[in-house]
Amino acid sequence: MKKRAYQDGCAVAHALDLIGDRWAMPIMRELMLGPKRFTDLRASLPGISANVLTQRLEELEAASILIRRRLPPPAASQIYELTDWGLESEILFRVLGRWACRSPTMEPGMPMSNVSVILSLRTMIDRSRIGDMDATIGLRFGEEEFRLILKHGDFTADRGEAAGADVILSGDQNALAAMVYGGAPFEAVADALRVEGDRALAERFVRLFPLPPKAPSTVSSTAS
């Protein structure tokens, strides 16, 4: 375990002892939808070094947040996955994500990983807008596929085959984020995101994720 700690009886302080170091939560985020190899984690977290990733994985494993195991032959690859308790942390990502979206200093348009986009959809969905929608949305981002289901006012989003969905969106996950959170029209991202199937459904789908209002800034815009 890490040598530095708050030495504070508050459970929140203990949580920060466990996952407060830089890169800990992004690593957990990338494992939220299933196990990944070391190389997959590095690819989805381009700013992290191999040494830091190794250290954080060891710390999270020591804290019982994740485990590592080796796949049987012929794969024989070592993978990392969250424990059941580690998976319970998704609620932290949802609450923290909604809170941080209101930050007056958060810059729009920053790149997001595939998993980050899917988790953001889980977080920001406004179920009151689903209404009578009964539809399946398929997403293809690179080699990864996801299946999103809207039914009975509920919403699920997870890994799964995109084939057979009512509409399939393929291409750059950041183009989808630009439409969902930035209001970009389909025409503006046509080169980066392809639409197959029910176009009207796709246009209705991207309007289900309203952002909360920004918190007021207390910083004067007047230059000193």
Order of alpha helices (4+ residues) and beta strands (2+ residues): alpha-alpha-beta-alpha-alpha-beta-beta-alpha-alpha-alpha-beta-beta-beta-beta-alpha-beta-alpha
